[in-house]
Amino acid sequence: MLERMLIHYGKEAIVTRMAEVTIGTIVAPRETETEELSVIVNMNGEGGSVTLPREGFDKLSGERVTAGQMEVGRYEYRMIAFPSGSPKK
């Protein structure tokens, strides 16, 4: 019920970014003139996953990451960048 309520009021407030993540993992979006950045952190020590809306690259490793589900290890953090000219979903 809480999830439905948050989704409803998010739509009412015209929230444009939603992230699909497992329990214990958070996504903090950041935006600059040149890129959109998702800072992803597993907080509960159980690992988890996040669904990326499109292809980007890992700012820490420099590797490309594909759209879709990305695993996040126990207490792991990732910084995934998307060029700001990319189409938003």
C-alpha positions as protocol buffer text, in pm:
chain_id: "A"
residue {
  index: 1
  type: MET
  ca { x: 0 y: 0 z: 0 }
}
residue {
  index: 2
  type: LEU
  ca { x: 283 y: 240 z: 83 }
}
residue {
  index: 3
  type: GLU
  ca { x: 445 y: 174 z: -256 }
}
residue {
  index: 4
  type: ARG
  ca { x: 118 y: 249 z: -439 }
}
residue {
  index: 5
  type: MET
  ca { x: 77 y: 569 z: -238 }
}
residue {
  index: 6
  type: LEU
  ca { x: 431 y: 688 z: -318 }
}
residue {
  index: 7
  type: ILE
  ca { x: 384 y: 614 z: -688 }
}
residue {
  index: 8
  type: HIS
  ca { x: 48 y: 796 z: -690 }
}
residue {
  index: 9
  type: TYR
  ca { x: 178 y: 1111 z: -520 }
}
residue {
  index: 10
  type: GLY
  ca { x: 499 y: 1099 z: -724 }
}
residue {
  index: 11
  type: LYS
  ca { x: 286 y: 1118 z: -1038 }
}
residue {
  index: 12
  type: GLU
  ca { x: 82 y: 1402 z: -887 }
}
residue {
  index: 13
  type: ALA
  ca { x: 406 y: 1591 z: -816 }
}
residue {
  index: 14
  type: ILE
  ca { x: 529 y: 1519 z: -1172 }
}
residue {
  index: 15
  type: VAL
  ca { x: 828 y: 1313 z: -1057 }
}
residue {
  index: 16
  type: THR
  ca { x: 1003 y: 1216 z: -1379 }
}
residue {
  index: 17
  type: ARG
  ca { x: 1262 y: 969 z: -1250 }
}
residue {
  index: 18
  type: MET
  ca { x: 1181 y: 638 z: -1094 }
}
residue {
  index: 19
  type: ALA
  ca { x: 1426 y: 358 z: -1031 }
}
residue {
  index: 20
  type: GLU
  ca { x: 1352 y: -10 z: -992 }
}
residue {
  index: 21
  type: VAL
  ca { x: 1580 y: -137 z: -714 }
}
residue {
  index: 22
  type: THR
  ca { x: 1579 y: -419 z: -462 }
}
residue {
  index: 23
  type: ILE
  ca { x: 1524 y: -358 z: -92 }
}
residue {
  index: 24
  type: GLY
  ca { x: 1834 y: -217 z: 76 }
}
residue {
  index: 25
  type: THR
  ca { x: 1971 y: -49 z: -236 }
}
residue {
  index: 26
  type: ILE
  ca { x: 1931 y: 321 z: -315 }
}
residue {
  index: 27
  type: VAL
  ca { x: 1976 y: 533 z: -626 }
}
residue {
  index: 28
  type: ALA
  ca { x: 2062 y: 903 z: -594 }
}
residue {
  index: 29
  type: PRO
  ca { x: 2033 y: 1084 z: -929 }
}
residue {
  index: 30
  type: ARG
  ca { x: 2261 y: 1378 z: -1005 }
}
residue {
  index: 31
  type: GLU
  ca { x: 2268 y: 1593 z: -1318 }
}
residue {
  index: 32
  type: THR
  ca { x: 2526 y: 1824 z: -1475 }
}
residue {
  index: 33
  type: GLU
  ca { x: 2529 y: 2004 z: -1808 }
}
residue {
  index: 34
  type: THR
  ca { x: 2711 y: 1713 z: -1969 }
}
residue {
  index: 35
  type: GLU
  ca { x: 2575 y: 1400 z: -1802 }
}
residue {
  index: 36
  type: GLU
  ca { x: 2321 y: 1236 z: -1578 }
}
residue {
  index: 37
  type: LEU
  ca { x: 2473 y: 1035 z: -1296 }
}
residue {
  index: 38
  type: SER
  ca { x: 2314 y: 761 z: -1087 }
}
residue {
  index: 39
  type: VAL
  ca { x: 2494 y: 697 z: -759 }
}
residue {
  index: 40
  type: ILE
  ca { x: 2390 y: 346 z: -653 }
}
residue {
  index: 41
  type: VAL
  ca { x: 2462 y: 213 z: -304 }
}
residue {
  index: 42
  type: ASN
  ca { x: 2375 y: -115 z: -135 }
}
residue {
  index: 43
  type: MET
  ca { x: 2302 y: -23 z: 226 }
}
residue {
  index: 44
  type: ASN
  ca { x: 2188 y: -348 z: 388 }
}
residue {
  index: 45
  type: GLY
  ca { x: 2486 y: -573 z: 318 }
}
residue {
  index: 46
  type: GLU
  ca { x: 2279 y: -829 z: 132 }
}
residue {
  index: 47
  type: GLY
  ca { x: 2358 y: -708 z: -218 }
}
residue {
  index: 48
  type: GLY
  ca { x: 2087 y: -632 z: -467 }
}
residue {
  index: 49
  type: SER
  ca { x: 2017 y: -501 z: -812 }
}
residue {
  index: 50
  type: VAL
  ca { x: 1901 y: -194 z: -999 }
}
residue {
  index: 51
  type: THR
  ca { x: 1743 y: -171 z: -1343 }
}
residue {
  index: 52
  type: LEU
  ca { x: 1927 y: 77 z: -1563 }
}
residue {
  index: 53
  type: PRO
  ca { x: 1702 y: 261 z: -1811 }
}
residue {
  index: 54
  type: ARG
  ca { x: 1965 y: 277 z: -2085 }
}
residue {
  index: 55
  type: GLU
  ca { x: 2331 y: 212 z: -2165 }
}
residue {
  index: 56
  type: GLY
  ca { x: 2589 y: 418 z: -1979 }
}
residue {
  index: 57
  type: PHE
  ca { x: 2936 y: 384 z: -1833 }
}
residue {
  index: 58
  type: ASP
  ca { x: 3075 y: 318 z: -1489 }
}
residue {
  index: 59
  type: LYS
  ca { x: 3262 y: 627 z: -1367 }
}
residue {
  index: 60
  type: LEU
  ca { x: 3473 y: 420 z: -1128 }
}
residue {
  index: 61
  type: SER
  ca { x: 3590 y: 144 z: -1364 }
}
residue {
  index: 62
  type: GLY
  ca { x: 3544 y: 320 z: -1699 }
}
residue {
  index: 63
  type: GLU
  ca { x: 3354 y: 19 z: -1835 }
}
residue {
  index: 64
  type: ARG
  ca { x: 3039 y: 38 z: -2042 }
}
residue {
  index: 65
  type: VAL
  ca { x: 2723 y: -94 z: -1880 }
}
residue {
  index: 66
  type: THR
  ca { x: 2420 y: -214 z: -2068 }
}
residue {
  index: 67
  type: ALA
  ca { x: 2058 y: -124 z: -2005 }
}
residue {
  index: 68
  type: GLY
  ca { x: 1867 y: -362 z: -1782 }
}
residue {
  index: 69
  type: GLN
  ca { x: 1934 y: -527 z: -1451 }
}
residue {
  index: 70
  type: MET
  ca { x: 2272 y: -462 z: -1290 }
}
residue {
  index: 71
  type: GLU
  ca { x: 2385 y: -649 z: -979 }
}
residue {
  index: 72
  type: VAL
  ca { x: 2523 y: -456 z: -683 }
}
residue {
  index: 73
  type: GLY
  ca { x: 2737 y: -640 z: -429 }
}
residue {
  index: 74
  type: ARG
  ca { x: 2723 y: -625 z: -49 }
}
residue {
  index: 75
  type: TYR
  ca { x: 2782 y: -261 z: 56 }
}
residue {
  index: 76
  type: GLU
  ca { x: 2901 y: -190 z: -298 }
}
residue {
  index: 77
  type: TYR
  ca { x: 2857 y: 149 z: -461 }
}
residue {
  index: 78
  type: ARG
  ca { x: 2854 y: 234 z: -830 }
}
residue {
  index: 79
  type: MET
  ca { x: 2845 y: 560 z: -1022 }
}
residue {
  index: 80
  type: ILE
  ca { x: 2678 y: 514 z: -1359 }
}
residue {
  index: 81
  type: ALA
  ca { x: 2687 y: 806 z: -1604 }
}
residue {
  index: 82
  type: PHE
  ca { x: 2455 y: 865 z: -1898 }
}
residue {
  index: 83
  type: PRO
  ca { x: 2530 y: 1138 z: -2153 }
}
residue {
  index: 84
  type: SER
  ca { x: 2271 y: 1414 z: -2104 }
}
residue {
  index: 85
  type: GLY
  ca { x: 2177 y: 1403 z: -2474 }
}
residue {
  index: 86
  type: SER
  ca { x: 2047 y: 1046 z: -2430 }
}
residue {
  index: 87
  type: PRO
  ca { x: 1674 y: 994 z: -2465 }
}
residue {
  index: 88
  type: LYS
  ca { x: 1515 y: 969 z: -2119 }
}
residue {
  index: 89
  type: LYS
  ca { x: 1270 y: 693 z: -2027 }
}
